[in-house]
Amino acid sequence: MKNHQKNKKATKILFITLLCAILAGFTGFFSYFIYSNEAAKAAARPAEFVPSEINIAEISDDLEFAKTIPQYRMLFTGYLNDELDISFEELLVKYDGSFEQIKANGVRSDDEEVTIDFFGIKLNEIIKGLGPKPEAQNAIIYATDLYAANFSIQEITGDDLFLVWKKGGQYLNPGEDGVLKIVLDNGPTKKWVKNPVVFDLIGEYKDRVEAQDKLADSSIDFVTEQQMFTLSLGGVPEIDISSWELDVGGLAQNPYKLGYDEILAMPQISVYATLETISNPAGGSSIGNAVWTGVPLKFILEKAGIEDNVIKVIFFCEDGYSTAITVEEALKDDVILAYKMNGKQLAPEHGYPLRLVVPGKYGMKWPKWINKIELTDIDYKGYWESQGWSDYAGRDRPDQRFD
């Protein structure tokens, strides 16, 4: 009997040891997988220049200056007939003869007026050659330090906006002014953007969001696609954009399908909105702001024709995820099917080719990789909602995250 009990105890110890070993193995595997995935993503990112390492005192001419930042590139995109991706060195060669001395007046946030001598090029020298489209109403200029500023199309195409690289006869101090700088003459200095990298000409822009949908003023205003958190059920689905379609149907009077190019040709709106996961704790990192550009969902649904008995709009995704919002929420002006984030095409991990943006809602209501929209008369519950998470999922009710 004693031997039997000893054998039973030994078997139990062996089982627990094996179980711990298996769990340790899984933990090691997933840790390695996560590490490898992040390492691969980091390796794929472009090298970053370090402004503090540039010694401007040793630079004698513009081309020599440009050669200190060979990886610095600027993208001119959006409502343009021709997109331009150009390095600073290429810009100096392409627009040689268009540079000029500038005396710019600016108004600081404390209302103090400043007058500074710069050297550079009128931005419209670049823009006019790219052919702004009639749909362009605004432009957002994004910088490497996560800052961004909005300009009217009149400012972008006018004579008062400059791209500069000298101040007071000297090259800009990289630690103070950046290596390149946008300067708006007779405008607020908050629009003097350091190290601009993306110039996105857009249509309508909604930069006002409800107070609860903003991060604190001391927080980062804009984040790049590499720094915005991502969550999904599994891996990133591989999508062949040449065969991909968005299916709009259900209780629709005129169901239809759209290809990617057809979506890009539709009316566009850009909205400034905060993305946050519903499980993000107070002070957690799963939150970020961005400017999202895409088609108003209202336009898509009204084109399909909404039956009178519809109460919800369901979104199905390439990875098997689904969620739904009420038809009233879906018809709000700032709810969009986004295809750009901060002036760039959505990265695959952020939902390329299409994700939903619902300002004021948690990320579970921002489905990625959408391929089907269905109008329904049932109170549909999606992946997380069916597991008890709030179907309302509003960031204005952080204490009510479960139903």
C-alpha positions in Angstrom: 0.0 0.0 0.0 2.8 2.4 0.9 4.7 1.6 -2.3 1.5 2.3 -4.2 1.0 5.7 -2.5 4.7 6.5 -3.2 4.3 5.6 -6.8 1.1 7.7 -7.0 2.9 10.6 -5.4 5.9 10.3 -7.7 3.6 10.1 -10.8 1.8 13.3 -9.6 5.2 15.1 -9.1 6.3 13.9 -12.5 3.1 15.1 -14.1 3.4 18.5 -12.5 7.1 18.8 -13.6 6.2 17.9 -17.2 3.3 20.4 -17.1 5.6 23.1 -15.9 8.2 22.2 -18.5 5.5 22.4 -21.3 4.3 25.8 -20.0 7.8 27.0 -19.8 8.4 25.8 -23.4 5.3 27.6 -24.6 6.3 30.8 -22.8 9.7 30.6 -24.3 8.3 30.0 -27.8 5.8 32.9 -27.6 8.5 35.2 -26.1 10.8 34.3 -29.0 8.0 34.7 -31.5 7.1 38.2 -30.1 10.8 39.2 -29.9 11.4 38.0 -33.5 8.3 39.7 -34.8 9.3 43.0 -33.1 12.9 42.6 -34.3 11.7 42.1 -37.8 9.5 45.1 -37.7 12.3 47.2 -36.2 14.7 46.0 -39.0 12.1 47.0 -41.6 11.8 50.6 -40.3 13.9 53.2 -42.0 17.0 54.4 -40.2 16.4 57.6 -38.2 18.8 60.5 -38.4 20.0 62.0 -35.1 20.0 65.8 -35.4 22.3 66.3 -32.4 25.1 64.5 -34.2 25.1 67.0 -37.1 27.9 69.5 -36.7 26.6 72.5 -38.8 29.8 74.5 -38.1 31.7 72.1 -40.4 29.3 72.3 -43.3 30.2 74.7 -46.2 27.3 74.3 -48.7 23.8 73.0 -49.1 24.7 69.8 -50.9 27.2 68.9 -48.2 24.5 69.6 -45.6 22.0 67.3 -47.5 24.6 64.5 -47.6 24.6 64.5 -43.7 21.0 63.3 -43.8 20.7 61.0 -46.8 17.8 59.1 -45.3 15.7 62.2 -44.8 12.8 62.0 -47.3 9.7 64.1 -47.9 6.4 62.7 -49.2 3.9 64.9 -51.1 0.7 63.0 -51.4 -3.1 63.2 -51.3 -5.1 65.2 -53.8 -2.3 65.7 -56.2 -2.0 64.7 -59.9 1.5 63.6 -59.2 2.8 62.2 -55.9 6.4 63.1 -55.0 8.8 61.2 -52.7 12.0 63.1 -52.6 15.2 63.4 -50.5 16.6 66.8 -49.4 19.5 66.3 -51.8 17.2 65.5 -54.7 15.1 68.6 -53.8 18.2 70.8 -54.0 19.1 69.6 -57.4 15.5 69.5 -58.8 14.6 73.1 -57.7 18.0 74.7 -58.0 17.5 78.4 -58.8 14.2 78.7 -56.9 15.7 79.4 -53.5 15.5 82.8 -51.9 16.1 84.9 -48.8 13.0 85.2 -46.6 12.1 87.7 -43.8 9.3 86.0 -41.9 7.1 87.4 -39.3 5.5 85.2 -36.7 3.3 85.3 -33.7 4.2 83.1 -30.7 1.7 81.5 -28.4 2.3 84.3 -25.8 1.4 86.8 -28.5 5.0 88.0 -28.9 5.8 88.9 -32.5 9.1 87.8 -34.0 10.9 88.6 -37.3 13.5 86.2 -38.5 15.6 85.9 -41.7 15.5 82.5 -43.4 16.7 80.9 -46.6 14.7 78.3 -48.5 12.1 77.7 -51.1 8.4 78.7 -51.4 6.4 75.6 -50.9 4.2 76.4 -53.8 7.2 76.0 -56.1 6.9 72.3 -55.3 3.2 72.0 -54.9 2.2 73.7 -58.2 4.3 71.4 -60.2 2.5 68.4 -58.7 -0.9 69.7 -59.7 -3.3 70.1 -56.7 -6.7 68.7 -57.5 -9.9 70.8 -57.1 -11.0 68.5 -54.2 -8.1 69.7 -52.0 -9.3 71.9 -49.2 -6.6 71.4 -46.6 -3.1 70.1 -46.1 -1.6 68.5 -43.0 2.1 68.6 -42.6 3.6 65.9 -40.4 7.0 66.0 -38.7 9.5 63.4 -37.4 8.9 64.5 -33.8 5.2 63.4 -34.0 4.0 67.0 -34.4 1.5 68.0 -37.2 -0.1 71.2 -38.3 -3.1 71.9 -40.5 -3.0 74.4 -43.4 -5.7 75.7 -45.7 -5.2 75.1 -49.4 -4.8 78.9 -49.8 -1.8 78.8 -47.4 -0.3 75.8 -49.2 -0.5 77.3 -52.6 0.1 80.9 -51.6 3.3 82.9 -51.4 3.7 82.9 -47.6 4.6 79.3 -46.8 8.3 78.2 -47.0 10.5 75.2 -46.6 13.8 76.6 -45.1 17.2 75.3 -43.9 19.0 78.5 -43.0 18.3 81.1 -40.3 20.3 84.3 -40.0 22.7 83.1 -42.7 23.6 79.9 -40.8 22.2 76.4 -41.2 19.4 75.6 -38.8 20.5 74.3 -35.4 19.3 70.7 -35.6 18.6 70.5 -31.8 16.5 73.7 -31.8 14.9 74.1 -35.2 15.4 70.8 -36.9 17.4 70.3 -40.1 14.5 71.6 -42.2 11.6 73.7 -41.2 8.2 74.9 -42.4 7.7 78.7 -41.9 4.4 80.5 -42.4 5.0 84.2 -42.9 2.5 86.4 -40.9 1.2 83.3 -39.2 1.4 81.6 -35.8 4.8 80.0 -35.0 2.9 76.8 -33.9 2.7 76.3 -37.7 6.5 76.5 -38.0 6.9 72.7 -38.3 10.4 71.2 -37.6 11.6 68.3 -39.7 8.5 68.0 -42.0 8.3 64.6 -43.7 4.7 64.1 -45.0 2.7 66.8 -46.9 -0.9 65.4 -47.3 -3.4 67.4 -49.3 -6.8 66.4 -48.1 -10.5 67.3 -48.4 -12.7 68.2 -45.5 -10.9 68.0 -42.1 -12.5 67.7 -38.7 -9.9 68.7 -36.1 -12.4 69.2 -33.2 -13.3 66.3 -31.1 -15.2 66.1 -27.8 -13.2 66.8 -24.7 -13.3 63.2 -23.4 -11.8 62.0 -26.7 -8.5 63.9 -26.3 -5.3 63.0 -24.6 -4.0 65.4 -22.0 -2.3 68.5 -23.6 1.1 67.2 -22.3 0.7 64.0 -24.2 1.9 63.2 -27.7 -0.6 64.5 -30.3 0.3 62.3 -33.2 2.0 59.0 -33.5 3.4 57.1 -36.4 2.1 53.7 -37.6 5.2 52.1 -35.9 4.4 53.6 -32.6 0.6 53.1 -32.5 -0.3 50.0 -30.6 -1.9 47.1 -32.5 -4.2 44.3 -31.3 -5.8 41.5 -33.3 -7.2 38.0 -33.0 -4.2 36.5 -34.7 -1.7 37.4 -37.4 -2.0 40.1 -40.1 -4.0 38.6 -43.0 -2.4 38.7 -46.4 -4.7 40.6 -48.8 -4.4 40.7 -52.6 -5.7 44.2 -53.3 -6.3 43.3 -57.0 -9.0 40.9 -56.0 -10.1 42.4 -52.7 -13.7 43.8 -52.5 -15.9 45.5 -50.0 -19.3 43.8 -50.0 -22.1 46.2 -48.8 -25.5 44.4 -48.3 -27.9 42.9 -45.9 -31.1 44.9 -45.6 -30.0 47.3 -48.3 -32.2 48.5 -51.2 -29.2 48.5 -53.6 -26.5 46.1 -52.4 -23.2 46.5 -54.2 -19.5 45.7 -54.1 -16.5 48.1 -54.3 -12.9 47.7 -55.3 -10.1 49.6 -53.6 -9.7 52.1 -56.4 -13.4 52.8 -56.4 -13.2 53.6 -52.7 -10.3 55.9 -53.2 -12.3 57.8 -55.8 -15.2 58.5 -53.4 -15.7 61.7 -51.3 -13.1 61.9 -48.6 -12.9 63.3 -45.0 -10.1 63.4 -42.5 -10.8 63.2 -38.7 -8.6 63.6 -35.7 -9.5 60.9 -33.3 -8.1 58.8 -30.4 -7.8 55.1 -30.6 -7.7 53.2 -27.3 -8.3 49.6 -26.4 -11.2 48.9 -24.1 -8.9 47.0 -21.7 -6.3 49.8 -21.4 -5.8 50.6 -17.7 -5.5 54.2 -16.4 -2.2 55.5 -17.7 -1.7 52.5 -20.0 0.1 52.7 -23.3 -2.6 51.2 -25.6 -3.8 54.6 -26.7 -2.8 57.1 -29.3 -4.0 60.0 -31.5 -3.9 60.2 -35.2 -5.5 61.8 -38.3 -7.5 59.2 -40.2 -8.5 59.8 -43.8 -11.2 57.9 -45.7 -14.8 57.7 -46.9 -17.7 58.8 -44.7 -19.5 55.6 -43.7 -22.7 57.6 -44.2 -21.9 58.0 -47.9 -21.4 54.2 -48.3 -24.6 53.3 -46.5 -26.9 55.9 -48.2 -25.6 54.7 -51.6 -26.8 51.2 -50.6 -30.1 52.5 -49.4 -31.1 51.7 -45.8 -34.3 49.7 -45.2 -36.6 51.2 -42.5 -36.2 48.2 -40.1 -32.4 48.4 -39.9 -31.1 48.9 -36.4 -27.5 47.9 -36.7 -24.6 47.9 -39.1 -22.3 44.8 -38.9 -18.6 44.7 -40.0 -17.0 41.5 -41.0 -13.2 41.2 -41.4 -10.6 39.2 -43.2 -9.3 37.7 -39.9 -12.7 36.4 -38.8 -13.4 39.4 -36.5 -16.8 41.1 -36.4 -18.5 43.9 -34.5 -21.5 46.2 -35.0 -22.7 49.7 -34.2 -26.1 51.2 -34.3 -27.4 52.7 -37.5 -27.6 56.1 -35.7 -23.9 55.9 -34.8 -23.0 54.7 -38.3 -24.7 57.8 -39.9 -22.6 60.3 -37.9 -20.6 62.7 -40.1 -17.2 61.8 -38.5 -17.5 58.0 -38.7 -15.3 56.9 -41.6 -13.9 53.9 -43.5 -10.3 54.9 -43.3 -7.6 54.0 -45.8 -4.9 56.4 -44.5 -3.3 57.2 -41.1 -1.3 60.3 -40.6 -1.1 61.0 -44.4 0.1 57.5 -45.3 -1.7 54.4 -46.6 -2.7 52.2 -43.7 0.0 49.8 -42.7 -1.0 46.1 -42.9 -1.0 45.8 -39.1 -3.3 48.8 -38.9 -6.0 47.3 -41.1 -5.0 47.8 -44.8 -6.9 48.3 -47.0 -9.8 49.5 -44.8 -10.7 50.0 -41.2 -13.5 51.7 -39.3 -12.9 54.9 -37.3 -15.6 55.8 -34.8 -14.5 58.8 -32.7 -15.4 58.4 -29.0 -15.5 54.5 -29.1 -13.0 52.0 -27.9 -10.9 50.1 -30.4 -13.1 47.0 -30.4 -15.5 49.2 -32.5 -12.7 50.1 -35.0 -12.5 46.8 -36.9 -9.6 46.3 -39.3 -9.3 44.5 -42.7 -13.1 45.0 -43.3 -14.4 43.1 -46.3 -18.2 43.1 -45.7 -20.7 45.5 -44.3 -24.2 44.2 -43.5 -27.3 46.1 -42.6 -29.5 44.2 -40.1 -32.7 44.3 -38.1 -31.2 42.1 -35.3 -29.3 43.3 -32.2 -26.1 41.7 -33.4 -23.3 41.1 -30.9 -19.7 40.8 -32.3 -16.7 38.9 -31.1 -16.0 40.8 -27.9 -19.6 41.9 -27.2 -20.8 38.3 -27.2 -18.2 37.6 -24.4 -19.6 40.3 -22.1 -17.7 43.4 -23.1 -19.8 46.6 -23.5 -21.8 46.8 -26.7 -21.9 50.6 -26.3 -18.1 50.7 -25.8 -17.9 54.4 -25.4 -14.8 56.1 -24.0 -17.1 58.5 -22.2 -18.1 55.6 -19.9 -14.8 54.1 -18.7 -16.5 52.6 -15.7 -19.0 50.7 -17.8 -16.8 48.4 -20.0 -18.9 45.3 -19.4 -22.6 44.7 -20.0 
